[in-house]
């Protein structure tokens, strides 16, 4: 059964501007600019209430396309969060015997000594993703950026590069795993509170 009309709103905070031109959404904030195309969806996207909200409309939608409205709104709100706070993913190294060595050369993460193997695993950092080796926590790296898709995809690529093959994965738990998902702003608040 088709629903005649379905709509959803996304709030735009102060200091963030959203521009929409033929279903290409551009979000600009204090940390930068993000652009995303929703041309594959038959939706009407517009800025309303003097730039305070983004309105997503769908006419005569079935179940799948109605569900996709919330997905589009989530993408837009993630873009707004990204240009306001930024995203930071923390990854920890897990190993039983052979210590994993991780180094970053310009835009490539190199993983050595995984399960004692001589092979060097290389993972490219996607555009706009920053790599930091945590100084106060052992065996931890931090990947940050304003685009949640690129940050999370880089983390997934690193995790999949250290996938154990041809062994019992219940016993061989070695790898690099995401331990925490946060924003740059939350981290700065925690550091300032611990200094006081």
Buried (B, 14 or more C-beta within 10 A) or exposed (E): EEEEEBEBEBEBEEEBEBEBEEBEBBBBBEBBEBEBEBEEBEBEBEBEEEEEBBBBBBBEBEEEBBEBBEEBBEBBBBBBBBBBBBBBBBBBBBBEEEEBEBEBEEEEBEBBBBBEEEEEBEBEBBEBBBBEEEEEEEBBBBBBBBBBBBBBEBBEBBBEBBEBEEEEEEEBEBBBBBEEEBBBBEBEEEEEEEEE
